[in-house]
């Protein structure tokens, strides 16, 4: 498999695309390769790139870069606000799902079992019920900064309400203890996007008298819709939630 990838890479490296989509190898007697230069990245190549980004340490470095700025802002801003609040997403923000992402080869099957004794895929719902996610350390530091600054902390997650016990257990056991409230998707609720669900909750928090000084998430849809002084987007090339 690696040999075929190297050969394919060598072929593409040797090609010079023209405006017609025909690429010439550039040497007399060699084959002419025809394809479209406008095609998006191959999904297999995207998975390989995302895995390399994670495993190289670059992902951890970039998460730390954003989360440290969030922690610094919270420490600076909270003392000057009467009722400061910080909002966190959970998956790939507070807690890491890398184990199940790898098992599912970057897919997201919701249903199905999750037996960690087997080297195979897991249903995400069953995975979440295991309460086995590790904390994302830089985000945990931002959480601690909020607690130190006496800011209220709210989690807003796209996880369903029937995962509350496991999610609260997972958060507390990994260091996220003492948060003010965890918002989860009510049974049977449907939303056009995560932003349609999360923005009204932030509005509700501010209507209760809080000022949300920071909103921290890994998806643009965690952050869109207003109701936060500053928004912090952690890197996540592994999946997209609209």
CORDARA-V900036 format. One record per backbone hydrogen bond with DSSP energy under -1.0 kcal/mol. CO is the residue of the C=O (numbers start at 1). NH is the residue of the N-H. Records with the same first field share a line. If there is no record, write none. Layout:
BEGIN
CO->NH  NH
END
This chain:
BEGIN
1->5
2->6
3->7
4->8
5->9
6->10
7->11
8->12
9->13
10->14
16->24
18->21
21->35
22->18
23->33
24->16
27->30
33->23
42->46
43->47
44->48
45->49
46->50
47->51
48->52
49->53
50->54
51->55
52->56
53->59
54->57
57->61
58->62
59->63
60->64
61->65
62->66
63->67
64->68
65->69
66->70
67->71
68->72
69->73
70->74
71->75
72->76
73->77
74->78
77->80
78->81
83->211
84->152
85->213
86->154
87->216
88->156
90->93  94  95
94->136
95->92
97->101
98->102
99->103
100->104
101->106
102->105
104->107
109->124
110->125
113->123
115->118
118->120
123->127
124->128
125->129
127->130
128->131
134->96
136->140
137->141
138->142
139->143
140->144
141->145
142->146
143->147
144->148
145->149
146->151
147->150
152->86
153->180  181
154->88
155->183
159->185
160->163
161->164
163->167
164->168
165->169
166->170
167->171
168->172
169->173
170->174
171->176
172->175
175->177
181->155
183->157
185->161
186->189
194->198
195->199
198->202
199->203
200->204
201->205
202->206
203->207
204->208
205->210
206->209
211->85  213
212->229
214->87
215->232
216->89
217->234
219->222
220->223  224
230->215
232->217
END
